[in-house]
Amino acid sequence: MNKKEPIVAFWMIFPAIFVISVIAFFPLFKTFYDSFFDFGLNPMFKREFVGFGNYIKLFNDSRFWAAFKTTIIFTVVSVLLETVLGLLIALVVHQNFKFRGLVRAAMLIPWAIPTAISSQMWRWMFNDQFGIISKLYEALGIIKPGTPILGRPGLALWAIIQVDVWKTTPFMALLILAGLQLIPEQLYEAAKIDGANMVQRFFKITLPQIMQTIGIALIFRTLDALRVFDVVYVMTRGSVGTETLSVYNRSLLMDRAFTGRWFGYGSSLSVVIFLLISIFAIIYIKSLKLQID
């Protein structure tokens, strides 16, 4: 029976392996393969092997580097703010207080709203004529009356970051809260007996205990931020300096795939996005010394 167990186990997980291979690994391999060819989806464009030509062309593309810069700025700023705010919120809702369950449920509302809907909602609120956020910023003296926030380079990107932070901070808070609930109360009781104050307990007990959780949350959030598309596309269509790599890729693979030989070029951009995400994940795992079992 012991000799048959590995064989039985293999055939039990084989359906899952097969499905994952079909829906994940095959498209990934096909994207890598297509990136070495120059072609379009229109039958009149014949497929031609160009080797690394698409990658050379991509790295000489000023629009690619502009989108790359925007993606990195968006990722670093949004993930940093979401992590800090998520940690603060998690620490608050982890305490015992009245209606704690209701507060935890309400906290998840921004995250539960579909991104396309929340982005359109914020787009209206940023409108320079009737948007409530625009009127608030005018009253505070942050912008001049009538300033089109989503039509100004710089302002538009920060508005998108603001929307992403509002929506995704609850996700970070939820993951960090799960880590906080795993910390034994005995550690805090022993620290109190030893005379440790609140700040000392946070840096000596809380933070070290949840570093694994924060690391995993950072990986999930960073991978998502690097391929951001929906909030940018709904709010600005990638105009006024807000075009990210995914929005640019959409333009290549959807808008121009039938009108030119752009599909192979778009595939090379998809490969670059995949490699960029992989590099960030490896850096997080190595720097935070995450244990992936």
C-alpha angles and dihedrals in degrees: 000000000000091000091053096049096082090049092049091046091051094052090047093056095035094089090055092047091049094050092047090049092052099045100034117017098039095053089046092051091045091053091052090048095048092050089071093058135072111222147116134221092252108098090226090070110080120214112252127186110236101164110207091350093110091052092049089049091047095052089051092051112107091198090057092053092047090052090045091053092048091049093051093047091048093047098046097044098041096044092047093051093043092050095049094043092042090053092050093048092046091052090051098047090044090068123089112256139136117287091011091148092052091050091050091051093047090049090066096054096094091049092047094055111093110255094235091056097044091046092053090047091053090044089061092046090053092051110128093222106044107358114130093212091051090050090049093051090048091052090050091049094242093124135016119256112276095019109152100225094189091045098054123085109241096016092063094054093049090049090054091048089051091053092047092050091050092051103039104036090084089058091055091044091052093052093046091046089056089055093048091054090058094060110104113241089221089074092059093045091052091048091051090051089052089053099253114159126219095271093048092049090051096051097036101040115009101044097044091047095053099039091101090052093047090049093053091045090051091052093050094045096043093049089052094046094050090060097040112154117138102061092046095045095048096046104039109356085235095295130136095035098310099107111127128194092263093050090049090047091052089054091053098044100038112022099037104023093098098037100053147000094285105119096085090046090051090049090055089053089051089053091051091051090050092050092046091053091047092051092052091048092051092048091052093047093048098041096044092038092228117190107228106190 
